[in-house]
Structures are given as structure tokens and as C-alpha cells.
Amino acid sequence: MDGYWWIKAIDLTSGEVLARVPGFEADMCVYDSVDNRIYGIRDFWDAVVYVYDCSTNQVIRQIWLPNINSWGIVWNPRDNKLYCGGNPMMRAVKEKLQTGYSNRRVGTVVRGVLYVPQVRNQSTKCKMVLLDAIGRKAVNLHPGANDIRHLSPGVYFLRRGKDQITSKVIIGK
């Protein structure tokens, strides 16, 4: 970071500055290799987490954490959570994805049974569906184990509700 409120994207091979993005007021940063993001935290009286998307070189979100005097930030790739340390506790922050943002995660590879965990705060009326590669409905799903042995191997997409983010599922032989 160069001074206050900037972050630079630098090509380490050439040393060239690829982007200089304003609005990133972070004191401490951590890189999220799953979503290709940088999370930065600024500590004042309240903590603010800045979310920087490395693929678009933009600050895409600010998350305000009231009453947290944060002195540290850690990303846990296992549960995809960001932990912000403060006196006397650590607080987990789960970023809410913006509608339309593409999440570059590797798909889930399954054979025979697709286990779909129940999402907290998800309505029981929320329809989950598995779509084929061109968007046609392949099968309706429910929380828990779903038998998918009748589906051909290939790439499918799991959608939870009408306006929810879709995740990739790869069905193997």
C-alpha cells in the first residue's frame, strides 16, 4: 500500500503498477486464494473490513463491525471465514456476496450421491434445483443426501432459490 487510502496491483515480473485503486483504508491485509480477494481491516473506534476483488481491481464491499477494536485479521480457507481479533475476542465475519458477482470456486466433484447441507436462514420453502450445462432442470434437490446416479457424468449447477448464487457440481463416472 502506498500512503493512505490506496492499494496498488503490481506485476512482480516487470515491476509495473497495473492498477492504483483508491478507497482501501486498511492497516492490515490478508489474501483469500479461494475467491481471489484481499480483505483489509482499518481499526479506529469501530473496525471496517474492506473487500478488494483482485480480478477487477475494485473495492467491492465495506463491512462495518461496530464496537470491535480490532488488532488482527486472519482468513481461514477451510470454512471460508474471515476472523477479526479484538479485545477480548475474535469475531467471525462472513461476507455477503453481491448479486451478480461471479465466485471463482472449483466445483464440487461427486459420484452417486450429492449431499446438500441445510443453509442457516434458508427458508424450508426455498426450492433447490440441479441444472445441466445449458440451464435446463435436471433434478429437484432437498437438504441432505440426494441420489443422482441416474444423471449422466458432466458439469451441473446447483441453485438455491430464484435469485441465489449458483455453484458448480461435477458428476463423475
Secondary structure by P-SEA (a helix, b strand, c coil): ccccccccccccccccccccccccccccccccccccbbbbbbbccbbbbbbbbcccccccccccccccccccccccccccbbbbbcccbbbbbbbbbcccccccccccccccbbbbcccccccccbbbbbbcccccccccccccccccccccbbbbbbbcccccbbbbbbbcc
